[in-house]
Every structure is written in structure tokens, then in C-alpha cells.
């Protein structure tokens, strides 16, 4: 009986959430909407997910190489990124796909262990440098702007064995790596991202087992990681600002992951905001707020829990005054990866773990409404009004930053007819346009992903690509999905038309791309 009651309650909440938020995108599908002048469109990938050539030409092992080789079936289909999409050798085909789409920019990441095989600057791997030179030059040849992420989850394994992001010395190691990158590519790359999704790096990799290095040191590992990562990011930002920006120009920022959290009812509004502070604010508040430092509610909650658990000090490490000042304002834009939303509630009987954890520190539960449209990923449901609300939240709470959507996308199990992905893209772009019209400074949008790739713990099961990759083919053939044709039309017309039906027989390269 209790189970049935809970199901009915969830359905009622879903109906309430849909009715109260429908007005955000209501009516948008009936008209063609124009994007602002100068708005930019791109796609994204990450080095481990597409490059392959895991030990070719002097590349050393990273944490995903180590995890997938030593515990292969930790991955859903027991696969790995050893070959992946072989973009190391097929980068010209990748750029051809970007030309077919008419992209303004391409966001990709660099492999630390491909460029510095010892992890340190004593040995620079010229073959790795040449690969990225070739890719950057090929992009610029066709007027596609490279947006380069310095770190997208693939830490050299040697550094992980020294403690990885929990070792404060990693700040210097990362700064050295970044300096090598700026010196080699800074003359051509004008857009830099220091880190991709710190929360996933720290919370999932150090506090849990859902990302490499899968350490599962809850309530401690993710907080040590967070502090060191923020200090490393800020030091690299200041070095670029002082030494490279005067010479080359360019912008440098960080990409944060962010889901919107909606309160189940008004009485849970504070609880929902606490979730946002623990998941987004932990990284956004130190960089984008006027005060800097970790969010006050987070410092308060972790300190209180730590004391009751017998710790002599808070498990959340403190920044020095100098670090707070260095981190505050250390981003030229707010890079946002957004996919979905959650509903939050609070119940005193909630018990997360018998041991310390950030979830226990937070003390709030969340779920996804069963009424929301599903994807192939359990964590990804379509909630376009949540995108709108998150953009408004960032604008209102973090000093109206320049927001670049650095990832947004939808997963399927494959196939070229991907109408669900098309519906998702259109609904989310509608919500983004609503936010822009209501004052949010969103200047670019990045579809995840250019093509199917190694989707971390899900291997090749879940597919996010505008282009389907045939992993059974020796050539790893890339074929445009229906969504690729729709995205091409959005870019070429700079408009959103829900009624556009593409001719999917030929994907050609437009003149000038």
C-alpha cells in the first residue's frame, strides 16, 4: 500500500511540475525563432573517448587505460578506448564532418600523457604535439575555431599513483603541463577550458566508483580533490592572463556540470538550493561569486557533520586568504555542461551512509519525475524548463557571466532515425532562447557529441553522436544521423524551426566550410 501511495505521489508531483513550468516553452514550437547575431554553434568530444592510439608514438598510460585494462568489465560492455574512433589517424574525416555541419567551432581535449609521457616537462613527446598541431591547423584551414580543454578526466596514471588530485603538489604538475600547452599551441588557440566537470572528477572519481580512478573515499577524497583542482585552475588562469594573453589574446575559463534541482514543494525550496550549492556552488561560488570561497552553507554543514563524527577539523579543507583571492574571478566565461534536472525533498529519516559522505553532509534526497521523457541513460531525462531555470539562476547568482554551453545532448541506443534526440535539441534550444530573451548572456552552444564515442562506464552502449560510428567496420565509418541534418539547418539558417524536415539522402559541405 505504501508503495502504491508513493507512486501516486510521484505522478501528482510530476503533473504539478509540468503544469507550473509549461509556460516557459509554451508556444515556441509554433514559430521560427532566430538566434542572436554573433551566436556560435559547435560540437564537442574528449581525447580518451575518440582518439584511440592508446600507446602509439610515445603516449603513456592514463587512469582510463589503467582501469579498463585491469578491470575491463567495470565497463558495461567490457570495452575500452584503445582504438575508440581512431581520431588520432582519422582527424581529417572528423574535420570533414564539422565542415558538413557548418560548425563555427570544435571543442576537444588534449591528452596529458600523450604530450608529456613522464607526466612532467622533462620530456615532451613531439609526435603527440604534432598530432594536435595537425588537428588545430586542419580546423583553422576551414575557419573552424578550436576550443581546447586542457583536462577532460584522463590523468596520467603515474600522477594518480602519487595521489592524483588529492596531492597538493598536483597544482604545480598541472601548471607545468598547461605552460607547455600554451607555449606550443597558444599562437593559434584563442579559447581555453582548464577543466571539464570538476564535480565528476572529484565526486565520482574520488568519492565514488563511477569514474576513474574509482577510489570510493567518500566525504574526504572529493573535498581534497575539489580544493586542489580549484587552486590548480586558478594558477593556470593567472599564468595565461599575465604571460600569454598579452601576447596572443584569447579567453580562458572553466566548464562546470550543472543539473537544475527543483523543490518537490515550496517547503523544500531551501533543500533544493542546498543541492545546487553542493553540486554546482562548490566550484562556481569560489570563482564567480563576489565573496569567493566555498559556499557558506556547505562549509557550515560539513563542519557540523565532521564534529559530530569525531573529526578534529572539518573534512572540507580551507582555502588561505591568498587562495580565495586568486580563485575569485578566475574565469573569462561560465562554461556549462547541462543535460537534465532533478526533484529534491527532505526527510529526517533519510540515511545515506554509515560513514562520512558528501551526500550525508548535504542531507537532501532527489529523484527524476517518471513523467519526464527518457533517454538511453538512466540519469538523463528531458526537462527543458530546468535548463531555463538553471540559466536564470547562474545569471542572477554569479554576476551575469558570459555563459557558453559547452555540452548538451541526448543518448540513444543507435540508429540513424533519432527523432527523440531532435526533439530534445529543439526543446532545449527553445528554453535557451527563452533565457536569452529574459536577460541571460548565453553566447554559444555545443552539441554533445560530434559522433558516437566511448561513453565512460557505459562503453559503446549509449550513443550521443550526431554521427553514428560503425564499430564493427575496420574503417569505423561515420554516418550522419537525422539529427545531424537538423543541426546543420539550425546552424546555416541561424534559426530554430520545429517543423523542418531534412532531406537525409546527402550530407554535403557548404561553400566556405
C-alpha distance (Angstrom), angle and dihedral (degrees) to the residues before:
residue distance angle dihedral
X1 . . .
X2 3.80 . .
X3 3.80 89.9 .
X4 3.83 91.4 53.2
X5 3.80 90.4 47.8
X6 3.80 91.0 52.9
X7 3.81 91.8 50.5
X8 3.81 91.3 50.6
X9 3.82 89.7 47.9
X10 3.82 91.5 51.9
X11 3.80 91.2 50.2
X12 3.80 92.1 49.8
X13 3.80 90.8 49.2
X14 3.81 89.7 49.1
X15 3.80 91.8 52.5
X16 3.80 90.1 48.2
X17 3.80 92.9 49.9
X18 3.79 93.1 47.2
X19 3.80 93.8 48.2
X20 3.80 94.9 46.6
X21 3.79 94.0 47.7
X22 3.79 102.5 35.8
X23 3.79 91.6 90.8
X24 3.81 90.0 68.1
X25 3.79 93.2 71.9
X26 3.82 99.8 15.9
X27 3.79 112.6 131.5
X28 3.80 96.0 7.5
X29 3.80 92.9 108.4
X30 3.79 92.5 61.9
X31 3.78 97.3 65.6
X32 3.79 139.1 46.3
X33 3.80 108.6 -109.0
X34 3.78 124.9 -154.4
X35 3.79 124.0 -140.3
X36 3.81 117.6 -130.5
X37 3.78 118.5 -87.8
X38 3.80 110.0 -88.4
X39 3.82 94.4 19.4
X40 3.82 110.6 149.6
X41 3.81 132.2 -142.8
X42 3.80 129.7 -159.9
X43 3.78 147.0 145.2
X44 3.79 132.2 -125.4
X45 3.80 144.2 -145.0
X46 3.81 135.6 168.1
X47 3.80 129.3 -126.7
X48 3.82 100.6 -115.7
X49 3.79 92.3 42.5
X50 3.82 97.1 57.0
X51 3.81 114.3 10.5
X52 3.79 103.6 73.8
X53 3.83 112.9 177.5
X54 3.78 85.8 109.5
X55 3.82 95.1 177.1
X56 3.81 101.3 16.5
X57 3.80 126.0 126.8
X58 3.78 96.7 1.1
X59 3.81 100.8 -45.1
X60 3.81 113.5 152.0
X61 3.81 130.3 -144.3
X62 3.79 121.8 -77.9
X63 3.81 130.6 -165.6
X64 3.80 93.3 -92.4
X65 3.79 92.0 50.3
X66 3.80 87.8 51.4
X67 3.80 96.2 46.3
X68 3.80 96.7 45.7
X69 3.81 93.8 45.1
X70 3.80 96.5 45.7
X71 3.80 98.9 38.6
X72 3.83 104.5 18.9
X73 3.78 98.1 169.0
X74 3.78 91.9 55.2
X75 3.83 77.3 86.9
X76 3.82 113.2 76.3
X77 3.81 95.3 -119.9
X78 3.85 94.9 27.3
X79 3.81 89.2 -113.3
X80 3.81 133.8 134.5
X81 3.79 143.1 -164.0
X82 3.81 97.0 -103.4
X83 3.81 90.5 118.5
X84 3.81 102.1 1.2
X85 3.84 106.6 155.7
X86 3.81 92.9 -23.8
X87 3.79 89.7 -127.1
X88 3.79 87.3 157.3
X89 3.80 85.8 74.9
X90 3.81 101.7 20.5
X91 3.81 100.0 49.8
X92 3.81 91.8 121.1
X93 3.81 90.6 60.0
X94 3.81 88.4 48.3
X95 3.80 90.7 54.2
X96 3.80 89.8 46.2
X97 3.82 87.9 57.5
X98 3.80 89.8 51.6
X99 3.81 88.9 52.0
X100 3.80 89.8 50.3
X101 3.81 89.4 54.3
X102 3.80 92.9 43.6
X103 3.81 94.0 -127.4
X104 3.78 122.3 -171.8
X105 3.80 91.8 -154.4
X106 3.79 144.4 1.7
X107 3.77 122.2 -142.3
X108 3.82 115.0 -152.8
X109 3.79 136.6 153.3
X110 3.79 134.6 -126.7
X111 3.79 125.3 -124.1
X112 3.81 109.1 -124.3
X113 3.81 91.9 -159.2
X114 3.81 92.2 49.5
X115 3.80 91.8 56.7
X116 3.82 99.6 34.0
X117 3.81 107.6 28.4
X118 3.81 92.9 -179.2
X119 3.83 88.2 46.5
X120 3.82 88.5 -120.2
X121 3.84 133.5 83.3
X122 3.81 94.3 -107.1
X123 3.81 89.4 93.3
X124 3.79 123.9 32.3
X125 3.79 113.9 -166.8
X126 3.78 104.0 -134.5
X127 3.81 92.8 -165.7
X128 3.79 90.1 58.2
X129 3.80 92.2 47.1
X130 3.80 90.0 49.1
X131 3.81 92.1 52.3
X132 3.79 91.7 56.5
X133 3.81 91.4 42.1
X134 3.78 88.5 55.0
X135 3.81 92.9 48.5
X136 3.82 94.0 46.4
X137 3.81 92.4 47.1
X138 3.81 91.8 47.9
X139 3.81 90.1 52.4
X140 3.79 94.1 48.2
X141 3.80 90.8 46.5
X142 3.81 86.7 67.3
X143 3.82 97.3 37.3
X144 3.81 94.1 -105.5
X145 3.79 110.0 144.4
X146 3.83 115.0 -132.4
X147 3.81 115.1 -134.0
X148 3.79 104.9 -168.2
X149 3.80 126.5 -157.9
X150 3.79 112.6 -156.5
X151 3.79 95.4 -158.5
X152 3.81 127.4 23.9
X153 3.82 104.1 165.6
X154 3.84 101.4 -71.7
X155 3.81 103.4 112.4
X156 3.82 116.2 178.2
X157 3.80 107.8 -97.5
X158 3.81 92.0 -129.8
X159 3.79 90.0 61.6
X160 3.79 90.9 47.9
X161 3.79 89.1 55.5
X162 3.80 86.7 56.8
X163 3.80 90.7 54.5
X164 3.78 101.0 -81.7
X165 3.79 114.5 -142.9
X166 3.81 92.1 -5.1
X167 3.81 91.5 65.5
X168 3.83 110.3 84.9
X169 3.82 89.7 -147.1
X170 3.80 87.8 71.1
X171 3.79 86.7 80.3
X172 3.81 89.7 69.4
X173 3.80 93.1 40.2
X174 3.80 91.3 53.3
X175 3.81 92.6 45.3
X176 3.82 90.3 53.0
X177 3.80 90.7 49.8
X178 3.81 92.2 48.4
X179 3.80 92.1 49.9
X180 3.83 90.4 54.7
X181 3.81 88.8 50.9
X182 3.80 94.9 49.6
X183 3.80 91.6 46.9
X184 3.80 92.7 51.9
X185 3.81 102.5 38.3
X186 3.80 107.0 15.1
X187 3.79 93.9 98.6
X188 3.83 90.8 65.6
X189 3.79 106.6 23.4
X190 3.82 113.3 77.5
X191 3.81 100.3 170.8
X192 3.80 121.1 60.9
X193 3.80 133.7 179.6
X194 3.80 115.0 -165.4
X195 3.81 99.7 -162.7
X196 3.77 136.4 10.1
X197 3.80 114.7 -139.3
X198 3.81 106.0 -23.6
X199 3.80 90.9 -166.8
X200 3.79 92.4 61.3
X201 3.81 91.1 45.4
X202 3.79 93.1 51.7
X203 3.80 108.6 24.2
X204 3.79 97.1 39.9
X205 3.80 99.9 31.7
X206 3.82 102.3 38.5
X207 3.81 103.7 19.7
X208 3.80 95.7 38.2
X209 3.80 142.5 15.5
X210 3.80 100.5 -112.6
X211 3.82 96.1 97.9
X212 3.78 134.2 29.6
X213 3.00 130.0 -55.4
X214 3.85 83.7 32.0
X215 3.81 95.5 -163.4
X216 3.83 98.8 158.3
X217 3.82 95.1 -150.7
X218 3.79 95.6 149.4
X219 3.78 122.8 -160.7
X220 3.79 93.3 8.3
X221 3.80 112.1 42.8
X222 3.80 95.6 52.9
X223 3.82 92.6 49.7
X224 3.80 95.2 48.8
X225 3.79 88.1 47.6
X226 3.82 91.8 49.6
X227 3.78 94.6 54.0
X228 3.80 95.8 45.7
X229 3.78 92.5 44.9
X230 3.81 93.0 51.4
X231 3.80 92.4 48.4
X232 3.82 90.5 47.7
X233 3.80 91.4 49.0
X234 3.80 92.4 49.5
X235 3.80 94.5 47.7
X236 3.79 90.7 52.1
X237 3.80 90.4 47.0
X238 3.83 91.2 52.4
X239 3.82 92.3 47.2
X240 3.80 91.4 51.5
X241 3.80 90.9 44.9
X242 3.80 93.8 50.5
X243 3.81 103.5 34.0
X244 3.81 110.8 21.7
X245 3.78 108.5 26.2
X246 3.84 92.8 62.6
X247 3.81 88.6 53.7
X248 3.79 102.7 38.0
X249 3.80 107.2 14.4
X250 3.77 112.7 -141.8
X251 3.80 138.2 130.8
X252 3.79 129.8 -97.4
X253 3.78 128.6 -167.3
X254 3.78 145.7 138.1
X255 3.81 134.3 -97.7
X256 3.80 117.9 -134.3
X257 3.79 126.7 -171.3
X258 3.77 114.6 -128.0
X259 3.79 136.2 179.7
X260 3.77 120.2 -175.1
X261 3.81 114.0 -117.1
X262 3.79 115.7 -152.0
X263 3.84 119.8 -164.9
X264 3.80 113.4 -117.9
X265 3.80 86.8 -132.8
X266 3.79 135.5 -8.7
X267 3.80 91.9 -89.6
X268 3.81 88.3 65.4
X269 3.82 95.6 52.2
X270 3.80 92.1 107.4
X271 3.80 91.5 47.0
X272 3.81 90.7 52.0
X273 3.79 90.7 50.9
X274 3.81 89.6 49.9
X275 3.81 88.5 57.1
X276 3.80 90.5 52.3
X277 3.82 90.3 49.7
X278 3.82 92.7 51.0
X279 3.81 95.2 44.1
X280 3.82 104.2 33.4
X281 3.79 106.3 7.3
X282 3.81 93.3 58.6
X283 3.83 86.6 72.6
X284 3.82 103.1 19.8
X285 3.81 98.0 49.6
X286 3.84 95.4 57.3
X287 3.82 91.3 49.5
X288 3.80 108.0 30.7
X289 3.82 107.4 27.4
X290 3.79 123.5 89.4
X291 3.81 92.2 -123.4
X292 3.79 98.5 44.8
X293 3.82 122.6 -160.7
X294 3.81 126.5 90.0
X295 3.83 115.1 -43.9
X296 3.84 111.0 -79.0
X297 3.83 93.8 -127.5
X298 3.79 90.0 53.2
X299 3.81 93.5 49.7
X300 3.80 89.5 48.3
X301 3.80 96.2 48.3
X302 3.81 96.9 44.5
X303 3.82 92.4 46.2
X304 3.81 91.7 49.8
X305 3.81 93.9 48.1
X306 3.79 92.3 44.5
X307 3.80 91.1 54.1
X308 3.81 93.6 50.2
X309 3.82 89.5 48.9
X310 3.80 92.8 56.0
X311 3.80 100.1 -103.6
X312 3.81 116.4 146.6
X313 3.81 91.3 -139.6
X314 3.79 138.8 12.1
X315 3.78 115.7 -70.5
X316 3.81 86.5 -136.0
X317 3.82 104.3 83.4
X318 3.79 120.0 -131.8
X319 3.77 127.3 -119.0
X320 3.79 119.2 -133.2
X321 3.82 116.5 -119.3
X322 3.79 88.3 -106.9
X323 3.81 91.6 52.7
X324 3.81 92.0 49.3
X325 3.80 90.4 54.0
X326 3.79 93.4 44.4
X327 3.82 92.8 51.0
X328 3.81 96.7 42.4
X329 3.81 109.4 95.0
X330 3.81 93.6 5.6
X331 3.81 97.6 141.3
X332 3.79 133.2 70.9
X333 3.81 91.0 -155.5
X334 3.80 141.5 9.7
X335 3.81 106.8 -110.4
X336 3.80 108.5 -158.0
X337 3.79 128.9 -166.5
X338 3.80 107.0 -168.3
X339 3.79 130.7 171.4
X340 3.80 113.1 147.3
X341 3.83 149.5 -9.9
X342 3.80 141.3 -119.6
X343 3.80 140.1 -150.8
X344 3.82 118.2 -126.4
X345 3.77 132.5 -154.2
X346 3.78 136.4 163.1
X347 3.77 129.4 -135.4
X348 3.79 124.9 172.4
X349 3.81 90.1 -138.9
X350 3.81 91.9 62.2
X351 3.79 109.7 119.1
X352 3.79 115.5 -178.6
X353 3.81 105.7 175.0
X354 3.78 140.0 -11.8
X355 3.80 86.9 -130.7
X356 3.81 132.2 54.7
X357 3.80 116.4 -73.5
X358 3.78 138.1 154.8
X359 3.82 88.9 -114.3
X360 3.78 89.6 56.0
X361 3.81 90.5 46.4
X362 3.80 88.8 53.0
X363 3.80 95.6 46.1
X364 3.82 95.9 -162.6
X365 3.80 128.5 115.8
X366 3.79 126.3 -148.6
X367 3.79 140.0 -174.9
X368 3.78 142.0 175.8
X369 3.77 119.4 -106.0
X370 3.84 113.2 -109.4
X371 3.80 87.3 -138.2
X372 3.82 93.8 65.9
X373 3.82 118.3 98.5
X374 3.80 112.5 -100.2
X375 3.79 133.0 -135.4
X376 3.80 130.1 -163.0
X377 3.83 87.9 -85.7
X378 3.80 118.7 77.7
X379 3.82 91.1 -142.9
X380 3.81 95.7 50.0
X381 3.79 121.1 80.0
X382 3.78 125.9 155.7
X383 3.82 111.3 -103.5
X384 3.82 106.8 152.1
X385 3.81 94.8 172.0
X386 3.81 87.6 59.6
X387 3.81 88.4 59.8
X388 3.81 89.6 54.0
X389 3.79 92.6 49.2
X390 3.80 93.2 47.9
X391 3.80 92.1 51.2
X392 3.80 90.0 50.5
X393 3.81 90.4 47.7
X394 3.82 92.7 52.1
X395 3.81 91.3 46.7
X396 3.80 93.7 49.0
X397 3.80 98.6 41.1
X398 3.80 104.2 36.4
X399 3.81 104.8 47.1
X400 3.80 99.2 -90.4
X401 3.82 97.7 -71.1
X402 3.77 127.7 -166.6
X403 3.82 99.7 -96.3
X404 3.79 120.5 -152.3
X405 3.80 114.7 -171.7
X406 3.79 97.5 -138.4
X407 3.83 95.8 178.1
X408 3.79 136.6 14.8
X409 3.77 125.0 149.7
X410 3.79 151.9 128.8
X411 3.80 132.8 -119.3
X412 3.80 130.1 -134.8
X413 3.79 134.4 167.1
X414 3.80 92.9 -108.7
X415 3.79 138.5 -84.0
X416 3.79 132.0 123.9
X417 3.83 96.5 -108.0
X418 3.80 99.8 75.0
X419 3.80 104.2 162.2
X420 3.81 91.8 152.4
X421 3.81 89.8 59.9
X422 3.80 90.7 47.9
X423 3.80 91.3 51.2
X424 3.81 90.1 49.1
X425 3.81 93.7 50.2
X426 3.79 92.7 47.2
X427 3.80 94.6 47.1
X428 3.80 92.7 47.5
X429 3.80 93.0 46.6
X430 3.81 88.0 50.3
X431 3.80 90.1 53.1
X432 3.81 90.4 47.1
X433 3.82 91.2 51.4
X434 3.81 88.9 50.5
X435 3.80 88.8 53.7
X436 3.81 91.9 48.1
X437 3.81 90.6 50.4
X438 3.81 88.3 50.6
X439 3.79 93.2 54.7
X440 3.81 107.9 -84.0
X441 3.81 113.7 141.3
X442 3.81 99.1 -135.1
X443 3.80 110.1 158.6
X444 3.82 106.8 169.8
X445 3.80 141.6 23.9
X446 3.80 128.0 -152.1
X447 3.80 122.0 -164.0
X448 3.79 115.7 -145.9
X449 2.89 110.0 -112.4
X450 3.79 138.4 19.3
X451 3.81 88.2 -164.9
X452 3.79 142.2 -10.6
X453 3.78 112.7 -72.2
X454 3.80 145.9 163.2
X455 3.80 100.8 -54.1
X456 3.83 97.1 -156.9
X457 3.82 112.1 -117.8
X458 3.82 90.3 6.7
X459 3.80 93.0 57.7
X460 3.80 111.2 -164.5
X461 3.82 95.4 -28.0
X462 3.79 97.8 94.2
X463 3.81 115.9 53.1
X464 3.82 125.5 -155.9
X465 3.80 100.8 166.5
X466 3.77 130.4 126.4
X467 3.81 80.4 -154.2
X468 3.78 120.8 49.5
X469 3.81 115.0 -132.9
X470 3.81 117.5 -148.2
X471 3.80 102.5 -142.7
X472 3.81 91.1 -177.0
X473 3.79 90.4 63.0
X474 3.82 120.4 86.9
X475 3.80 87.0 -138.7
X476 3.83 92.9 50.6
X477 3.79 86.6 -132.6
X478 3.81 116.0 -144.2
X479 3.83 115.9 -146.3
X480 3.81 125.3 -179.2
X481 3.77 116.6 -115.4
X482 3.78 122.2 -144.1
X483 3.82 87.6 -97.9
X484 3.82 89.6 61.2
X485 3.80 90.2 59.7
X486 3.81 90.8 47.7
X487 3.81 92.4 48.7
X488 3.82 89.6 48.1
X489 3.82 89.1 54.8
X490 3.81 92.0 48.9
X491 3.80 90.4 52.3
X492 3.81 96.8 43.9
X493 3.82 94.7 46.5
X494 3.83 96.0 33.9
X495 3.77 85.9 -137.6
X496 3.79 141.8 101.6
X497 3.80 117.1 -126.1
X498 3.81 115.9 173.7
X499 3.81 91.0 -166.5
X500 3.80 97.7 54.7
X501 3.81 112.3 120.7
X502 3.81 114.0 -167.6
X503 3.78 130.3 -141.3
X504 3.81 98.9 -122.5
X505 3.79 96.8 -172.0
X506 3.81 97.3 93.7
X507 3.81 132.2 23.8
X508 3.79 104.5 -163.2
X509 3.79 133.3 -179.7
X510 3.79 112.6 -109.4
X511 3.77 117.5 -133.7
X512 3.80 110.8 -88.5
X513 3.83 95.5 30.8
